[in-house]
Protein backbone atom coordinates (compact mmCIF):
# COMPACT_ATOMS: atom_id res chain seq x y z
CA UNK A 1 0.00 0.00 0.00
CA UNK A 2 1.19 3.51 -0.81
CA UNK A 3 1.20 5.72 2.28
CA UNK A 4 -0.08 9.29 2.39
CA UNK A 5 2.15 11.68 4.35
CA UNK A 6 0.57 15.09 4.89
CA UNK A 7 2.93 18.05 4.67
CA UNK A 8 1.77 20.60 7.25
CA UNK A 9 4.07 23.50 6.33
CA UNK A 10 1.16 25.61 5.07
CA UNK A 11 -0.59 25.27 8.43
CA UNK A 12 2.51 26.65 10.13
CA UNK A 13 2.57 29.51 7.62
CA UNK A 14 -0.97 30.52 8.64
CA UNK A 15 -0.03 30.33 12.31
CA UNK A 16 3.08 32.45 11.82
CA UNK A 17 1.14 35.16 9.97
CA UNK A 18 -0.51 36.24 13.23
CA UNK A 19 1.87 34.91 15.85
CA UNK A 20 0.60 32.86 18.74
CA UNK A 21 -0.52 29.27 18.31
CA UNK A 22 -3.58 29.41 16.05
CA UNK A 23 -3.89 27.07 14.31
CA UNK A 24 -2.24 24.64 16.72
CA UNK A 25 0.28 22.75 14.57
CA UNK A 26 0.65 19.83 16.94
CA UNK A 27 -3.09 19.29 17.26
CA UNK A 28 -3.46 19.57 13.50
CA UNK A 29 -0.82 16.86 13.00
CA UNK A 30 -2.57 14.58 15.48
CA UNK A 31 -5.92 15.24 13.84
CA UNK A 32 -4.49 14.38 10.42
CA UNK A 33 -3.36 11.04 11.80
CA UNK A 34 -6.76 10.37 13.37
CA UNK A 35 -8.38 11.13 9.99
CA UNK A 36 -6.25 8.50 8.26
CA UNK A 37 -2.94 10.15 7.31
CA UNK A 38 -0.14 7.61 7.51
CA UNK A 39 2.61 10.15 8.06
CA UNK A 40 3.41 13.79 8.76
CA UNK A 41 5.96 15.71 6.68
CA UNK A 42 7.64 18.99 7.61
CA UNK A 43 10.27 21.04 5.83
CA UNK A 44 11.98 23.47 8.21
CA UNK A 45 13.86 26.23 6.39
CA UNK A 46 16.64 28.40 7.81
CA UNK A 47 14.37 31.47 8.08
CA UNK A 48 11.66 29.41 9.83
CA UNK A 49 9.00 31.10 7.72
CA UNK A 50 6.67 28.17 8.23
CA UNK A 51 7.71 25.14 10.32
CA UNK A 52 10.12 26.12 13.06
CA UNK A 53 12.95 23.97 14.34
CA UNK A 54 11.23 23.69 17.71
CA UNK A 55 8.10 22.42 15.93
CA UNK A 56 10.09 19.47 14.62
CA UNK A 57 11.30 18.62 18.13
CA UNK A 58 7.75 18.86 19.49
CA UNK A 59 6.22 16.86 16.63
CA UNK A 60 8.54 13.90 17.23
CA UNK A 61 7.00 13.57 20.69
CA UNK A 62 3.42 13.29 19.45
CA UNK A 63 3.45 11.85 15.91
CA UNK A 64 2.36 8.22 16.13
CA UNK A 65 2.61 7.22 12.47
CA UNK A 66 5.75 8.47 10.71
CA UNK A 67 7.59 11.78 10.90
CA UNK A 68 9.36 12.73 7.67
CA UNK A 69 11.69 15.73 7.94
CA UNK A 70 12.73 17.34 4.65
CA UNK A 71 15.43 19.90 4.15
CA UNK A 72 18.73 21.06 2.75
CA UNK A 73 21.49 19.36 4.75
CA UNK A 74 23.37 22.32 6.19
CA UNK A 75 24.92 21.96 9.63
CA UNK A 76 21.87 23.24 11.50
CA UNK A 77 19.55 20.83 9.69
CA UNK A 78 21.87 17.87 10.22
CA UNK A 79 22.09 18.61 13.94
CA UNK A 80 18.30 18.91 14.17
CA UNK A 81 17.78 15.54 12.49
CA UNK A 82 20.35 13.86 14.71
CA UNK A 83 18.66 15.33 17.79
CA UNK A 84 15.09 14.50 16.77
CA UNK A 85 15.80 11.11 15.19
CA UNK A 86 12.73 11.11 12.89
CA UNK A 87 11.49 8.02 11.12
CA UNK A 88 12.67 9.41 7.77
CA UNK A 89 14.80 12.28 6.53
CA UNK A 90 14.45 13.53 2.95
CA UNK A 91 17.39 15.50 1.60
CA UNK A 92 16.50 18.25 -0.88
CA UNK A 93 18.87 20.53 -2.82
CA UNK A 94 17.06 23.79 -2.04
CA UNK A 95 19.24 26.83 -1.36
CA UNK A 96 18.27 28.73 1.81
CA UNK A 97 16.26 31.40 -0.06
CA UNK A 98 14.27 28.99 -2.26
CA UNK A 99 10.52 29.59 -2.31
CA UNK A 100 9.87 25.88 -2.78
CA UNK A 101 11.64 22.81 -4.10
CA UNK A 102 12.23 23.08 -7.84
CA UNK A 103 14.73 20.35 -8.77
CA UNK A 104 16.23 17.07 -7.72
CA UNK A 105 19.84 16.48 -6.70
CA UNK A 106 22.68 16.15 -9.16
CA UNK A 107 23.99 13.24 -7.13
CA UNK A 108 27.20 12.71 -9.06
CA UNK A 109 28.28 16.30 -8.43
CA UNK A 110 27.29 16.19 -4.74
CA UNK A 111 28.18 12.57 -4.11
CA UNK A 112 30.83 12.94 -1.41
CA UNK A 113 28.77 15.41 0.63
CA UNK A 114 25.59 13.33 0.43
CA UNK A 115 27.40 10.08 1.15
CA UNK A 116 28.93 11.44 4.36
CA UNK A 117 25.61 12.87 5.55
CA UNK A 118 23.64 9.71 4.82
CA UNK A 119 26.24 7.69 6.72
CA UNK A 120 25.57 9.85 9.80
CA UNK A 121 21.83 9.34 9.59
CA UNK A 122 22.03 5.63 8.90
CA UNK A 123 24.27 5.25 11.94
CA UNK A 124 21.25 6.41 13.99
CA UNK A 125 18.94 4.08 12.03
CA UNK A 126 17.10 6.97 10.37
CA UNK A 127 15.63 5.99 7.01
CA UNK A 128 17.06 8.24 4.31
CA UNK A 129 15.53 9.50 1.08
CA UNK A 130 17.05 11.73 -1.60
CA UNK A 131 15.03 14.10 -3.80
CA UNK A 132 15.69 13.26 -7.46
CA UNK A 133 14.47 13.75 -11.02
CA UNK A 134 14.01 10.92 -13.50
CA UNK A 135 17.60 10.71 -14.77
CA UNK A 136 18.51 7.02 -14.88
CA UNK A 137 22.20 7.68 -14.39
CA UNK A 138 21.33 9.73 -11.31
CA UNK A 139 19.55 6.70 -9.87
CA UNK A 140 22.72 4.65 -10.32
CA UNK A 141 24.55 7.14 -8.14
CA UNK A 142 21.68 7.12 -5.63
CA UNK A 143 22.20 3.39 -5.22
CA UNK A 144 25.92 3.94 -4.60
CA UNK A 145 25.06 6.52 -1.91
CA UNK A 146 23.46 3.85 0.20
CA UNK A 147 20.22 5.79 0.57
CA UNK A 148 17.16 3.70 1.45
CA UNK A 149 14.80 5.57 -0.85
CA UNK A 150 14.55 8.23 -3.49
CA UNK A 151 11.73 10.79 -3.75
CA UNK A 152 10.73 11.76 -7.26
CA UNK A 153 10.26 15.48 -7.86
CA UNK A 154 6.89 15.33 -9.61
CA UNK A 155 6.26 18.92 -10.73
CA UNK A 156 7.05 18.05 -14.40
CA UNK A 157 4.42 15.30 -14.27
CA UNK A 158 1.84 17.64 -12.72
CA UNK A 159 2.52 20.41 -15.23
CA UNK A 160 1.98 18.12 -18.22
CA UNK A 161 -0.79 15.93 -16.82
CA UNK A 162 -3.75 17.75 -18.35
CA UNK A 163 -2.11 18.00 -21.78
CA UNK A 164 -1.02 14.37 -22.09
CA UNK A 165 -1.00 12.26 -18.96
CA UNK A 166 0.68 9.28 -20.62
CA UNK A 167 3.56 11.37 -21.91
CA UNK A 168 3.78 13.17 -18.57
CA UNK A 169 4.24 9.84 -16.83
CA UNK A 170 6.57 8.15 -19.33
CA UNK A 171 9.93 9.14 -17.83
CA UNK A 172 8.67 8.58 -14.28
CA UNK A 173 7.55 5.03 -15.09
CA UNK A 174 10.93 4.27 -16.65
CA UNK A 175 12.72 5.72 -13.63
CA UNK A 176 10.50 3.75 -11.24
CA UNK A 177 11.35 0.52 -13.05
CA UNK A 178 15.03 1.40 -12.78
CA UNK A 179 14.72 2.20 -9.07
CA UNK A 180 12.99 -1.12 -8.47
CA UNK A 181 15.78 -2.95 -10.29
CA UNK A 182 18.32 -1.19 -8.09
CA UNK A 183 16.42 -1.99 -4.90
CA UNK A 184 15.66 1.64 -4.07
CA UNK A 185 12.41 2.44 -2.28
CA UNK A 186 10.27 5.02 -4.09
CA UNK A 187 8.59 8.10 -2.63
CA UNK A 188 7.13 10.99 -4.60
CA UNK A 189 6.00 14.55 -4.04
CA UNK A 190 5.51 18.07 -5.36
CA UNK A 191 2.31 19.30 -7.03
CA UNK A 192 0.52 15.98 -6.75
CA UNK A 193 -3.18 16.66 -6.20
CA UNK A 194 -6.61 15.04 -6.12
CA UNK A 195 -6.85 15.07 -9.93
CA UNK A 196 -3.48 13.64 -10.93
CA UNK A 197 -2.63 11.39 -7.99
CA UNK A 198 -4.60 8.27 -8.88
CA UNK A 199 -3.17 7.97 -12.40
CA UNK A 200 0.33 8.43 -11.02
CA UNK A 201 -0.25 5.83 -8.31
CA UNK A 202 -1.68 3.23 -10.69
CA UNK A 203 1.26 3.53 -13.08
CA UNK A 204 4.21 3.80 -10.68
CA UNK A 205 5.36 0.32 -9.68
CA UNK A 206 6.76 0.13 -6.18
CA UNK A 207 5.49 3.53 -5.00
CA UNK A 208 5.76 3.44 -1.20
CA UNK A 209 4.81 6.94 -0.12
CA UNK A 210 3.56 10.29 -1.39
CA UNK A 211 4.09 13.53 0.48
CA UNK A 212 1.42 16.13 -0.25
CA UNK A 213 0.92 19.50 1.36
CA UNK A 214 0.00 22.53 -0.72
CA UNK A 215 -2.79 20.92 -2.75
CA UNK A 216 -4.27 18.96 0.13
CA UNK A 217 -4.31 21.90 2.54
CA UNK A 218 -5.78 24.12 -0.19
CA UNK A 219 -8.51 21.55 -0.85
CA UNK A 220 -9.23 21.47 2.87
CA UNK A 221 -10.35 25.11 2.67
CA UNK A 222 -13.32 23.84 0.65
CA UNK A 223 -13.78 20.23 1.78
CA UNK A 224 -12.43 20.23 5.34
CA UNK A 225 -9.26 18.45 6.40
CA UNK A 226 -10.86 15.13 7.38
CA UNK A 227 -12.76 14.85 4.10
CA UNK A 228 -9.71 15.95 2.09
CA UNK A 229 -7.50 13.27 3.62
CA UNK A 230 -10.12 10.63 2.88
CA UNK A 231 -10.40 11.86 -0.72
CA UNK A 232 -6.64 11.61 -1.20
CA UNK A 233 -6.52 8.19 0.43
CA UNK A 234 -9.11 6.97 -2.06
CA UNK A 235 -6.78 8.06 -4.88
CA UNK A 236 -4.26 5.55 -3.55
CA UNK A 237 -6.50 2.54 -4.12
C-alpha positions as CSV (number, residue, x, y, z in Angstrom):
1,X,0.0,0.0,0.0
2,X,1.2,3.5,-0.8
3,X,1.2,5.7,2.3
4,X,-0.1,9.3,2.4
5,X,2.1,11.7,4.3
6,X,0.6,15.1,4.9
7,X,2.9,18.1,4.7
8,X,1.8,20.6,7.2
9,X,4.1,23.5,6.3
10,X,1.2,25.6,5.1
11,X,-0.6,25.3,8.4
12,X,2.5,26.7,10.1
13,X,2.6,29.5,7.6
14,X,-1.0,30.5,8.6
15,X,0.0,30.3,12.3
16,X,3.1,32.5,11.8
17,X,1.1,35.2,10.0
18,X,-0.5,36.2,13.2
19,X,1.9,34.9,15.9
20,X,0.6,32.9,18.7
21,X,-0.5,29.3,18.3
22,X,-3.6,29.4,16.1
23,X,-3.9,27.1,14.3
24,X,-2.2,24.6,16.7
25,X,0.3,22.8,14.6
26,X,0.6,19.8,16.9
27,X,-3.1,19.3,17.3
28,X,-3.5,19.6,13.5
29,X,-0.8,16.9,13.0
30,X,-2.6,14.6,15.5
31,X,-5.9,15.2,13.8
32,X,-4.5,14.4,10.4
33,X,-3.4,11.0,11.8
34,X,-6.8,10.4,13.4
35,X,-8.4,11.1,10.0
36,X,-6.2,8.5,8.3
37,X,-2.9,10.2,7.3
38,X,-0.1,7.6,7.5
39,X,2.6,10.1,8.1
40,X,3.4,13.8,8.8
41,X,6.0,15.7,6.7
42,X,7.6,19.0,7.6
43,X,10.3,21.0,5.8
44,X,12.0,23.5,8.2
45,X,13.9,26.2,6.4
46,X,16.6,28.4,7.8
47,X,14.4,31.5,8.1
48,X,11.7,29.4,9.8
49,X,9.0,31.1,7.7
50,X,6.7,28.2,8.2
51,X,7.7,25.1,10.3
52,X,10.1,26.1,13.1
53,X,12.9,24.0,14.3
54,X,11.2,23.7,17.7
55,X,8.1,22.4,15.9
56,X,10.1,19.5,14.6
57,X,11.3,18.6,18.1
58,X,7.7,18.9,19.5
59,X,6.2,16.9,16.6
60,X,8.5,13.9,17.2
61,X,7.0,13.6,20.7
62,X,3.4,13.3,19.4
63,X,3.5,11.9,15.9
64,X,2.4,8.2,16.1
65,X,2.6,7.2,12.5
66,X,5.8,8.5,10.7
67,X,7.6,11.8,10.9
68,X,9.4,12.7,7.7
69,X,11.7,15.7,7.9
70,X,12.7,17.3,4.7
71,X,15.4,19.9,4.2
72,X,18.7,21.1,2.7
73,X,21.5,19.4,4.7
74,X,23.4,22.3,6.2
75,X,24.9,22.0,9.6
76,X,21.9,23.2,11.5
77,X,19.5,20.8,9.7
78,X,21.9,17.9,10.2
79,X,22.1,18.6,13.9
80,X,18.3,18.9,14.2
81,X,17.8,15.5,12.5
82,X,20.3,13.9,14.7
83,X,18.7,15.3,17.8
84,X,15.1,14.5,16.8
85,X,15.8,11.1,15.2
86,X,12.7,11.1,12.9
87,X,11.5,8.0,11.1
88,X,12.7,9.4,7.8
89,X,14.8,12.3,6.5
90,X,14.5,13.5,3.0
91,X,17.4,15.5,1.6
92,X,16.5,18.3,-0.9
93,X,18.9,20.5,-2.8
94,X,17.1,23.8,-2.0
95,X,19.2,26.8,-1.4
96,X,18.3,28.7,1.8
97,X,16.3,31.4,-0.1
98,X,14.3,29.0,-2.3
99,X,10.5,29.6,-2.3
100,X,9.9,25.9,-2.8
101,X,11.6,22.8,-4.1
102,X,12.2,23.1,-7.8
103,X,14.7,20.4,-8.8
104,X,16.2,17.1,-7.7
105,X,19.8,16.5,-6.7
106,X,22.7,16.1,-9.2
107,X,24.0,13.2,-7.1
108,X,27.2,12.7,-9.1
109,X,28.3,16.3,-8.4
110,X,27.3,16.2,-4.7
111,X,28.2,12.6,-4.1
112,X,30.8,12.9,-1.4
113,X,28.8,15.4,0.6
114,X,25.6,13.3,0.4
115,X,27.4,10.1,1.1
116,X,28.9,11.4,4.4
117,X,25.6,12.9,5.6
118,X,23.6,9.7,4.8
119,X,26.2,7.7,6.7
120,X,25.6,9.9,9.8
121,X,21.8,9.3,9.6
122,X,22.0,5.6,8.9
123,X,24.3,5.2,11.9
124,X,21.3,6.4,14.0
125,X,18.9,4.1,12.0
126,X,17.1,7.0,10.4
127,X,15.6,6.0,7.0
128,X,17.1,8.2,4.3
129,X,15.5,9.5,1.1
130,X,17.1,11.7,-1.6
131,X,15.0,14.1,-3.8
132,X,15.7,13.3,-7.5
133,X,14.5,13.8,-11.0
134,X,14.0,10.9,-13.5
135,X,17.6,10.7,-14.8
136,X,18.5,7.0,-14.9
137,X,22.2,7.7,-14.4
138,X,21.3,9.7,-11.3
139,X,19.6,6.7,-9.9
140,X,22.7,4.6,-10.3
141,X,24.6,7.1,-8.1
142,X,21.7,7.1,-5.6
143,X,22.2,3.4,-5.2
144,X,25.9,3.9,-4.6
145,X,25.1,6.5,-1.9
146,X,23.5,3.8,0.2
147,X,20.2,5.8,0.6
148,X,17.2,3.7,1.4
149,X,14.8,5.6,-0.9
150,X,14.6,8.2,-3.5
151,X,11.7,10.8,-3.7
152,X,10.7,11.8,-7.3
153,X,10.3,15.5,-7.9
154,X,6.9,15.3,-9.6
155,X,6.3,18.9,-10.7
156,X,7.0,18.1,-14.4
157,X,4.4,15.3,-14.3
158,X,1.8,17.6,-12.7
159,X,2.5,20.4,-15.2
160,X,2.0,18.1,-18.2
161,X,-0.8,15.9,-16.8
162,X,-3.8,17.8,-18.3
163,X,-2.1,18.0,-21.8
164,X,-1.0,14.4,-22.1
165,X,-1.0,12.3,-19.0
166,X,0.7,9.3,-20.6
167,X,3.6,11.4,-21.9
168,X,3.8,13.2,-18.6
169,X,4.2,9.8,-16.8
170,X,6.6,8.2,-19.3
171,X,9.9,9.1,-17.8
172,X,8.7,8.6,-14.3
173,X,7.6,5.0,-15.1
174,X,10.9,4.3,-16.6
175,X,12.7,5.7,-13.6
176,X,10.5,3.8,-11.2
177,X,11.3,0.5,-13.0
178,X,15.0,1.4,-12.8
179,X,14.7,2.2,-9.1
180,X,13.0,-1.1,-8.5
181,X,15.8,-2.9,-10.3
182,X,18.3,-1.2,-8.1
183,X,16.4,-2.0,-4.9
184,X,15.7,1.6,-4.1
185,X,12.4,2.4,-2.3
186,X,10.3,5.0,-4.1
187,X,8.6,8.1,-2.6
188,X,7.1,11.0,-4.6
189,X,6.0,14.5,-4.0
190,X,5.5,18.1,-5.4
191,X,2.3,19.3,-7.0
192,X,0.5,16.0,-6.7
193,X,-3.2,16.7,-6.2
194,X,-6.6,15.0,-6.1
195,X,-6.9,15.1,-9.9
196,X,-3.5,13.6,-10.9
197,X,-2.6,11.4,-8.0
198,X,-4.6,8.3,-8.9
199,X,-3.2,8.0,-12.4
200,X,0.3,8.4,-11.0
201,X,-0.2,5.8,-8.3
202,X,-1.7,3.2,-10.7
203,X,1.3,3.5,-13.1
204,X,4.2,3.8,-10.7
205,X,5.4,0.3,-9.7
206,X,6.8,0.1,-6.2
207,X,5.5,3.5,-5.0
208,X,5.8,3.4,-1.2
209,X,4.8,6.9,-0.1
210,X,3.6,10.3,-1.4
211,X,4.1,13.5,0.5
212,X,1.4,16.1,-0.3
213,X,0.9,19.5,1.4
214,X,0.0,22.5,-0.7
215,X,-2.8,20.9,-2.8
216,X,-4.3,19.0,0.1
217,X,-4.3,21.9,2.5
218,X,-5.8,24.1,-0.2
219,X,-8.5,21.6,-0.9
220,X,-9.2,21.5,2.9
221,X,-10.4,25.1,2.7
222,X,-13.3,23.8,0.6
223,X,-13.8,20.2,1.8
224,X,-12.4,20.2,5.3
225,X,-9.3,18.5,6.4
226,X,-10.9,15.1,7.4
227,X,-12.8,14.9,4.1
228,X,-9.7,15.9,2.1
229,X,-7.5,13.3,3.6
230,X,-10.1,10.6,2.9
231,X,-10.4,11.9,-0.7
232,X,-6.6,11.6,-1.2
233,X,-6.5,8.2,0.4
234,X,-9.1,7.0,-2.1
235,X,-6.8,8.1,-4.9
236,X,-4.3,5.5,-3.5
237,X,-6.5,2.5,-4.1
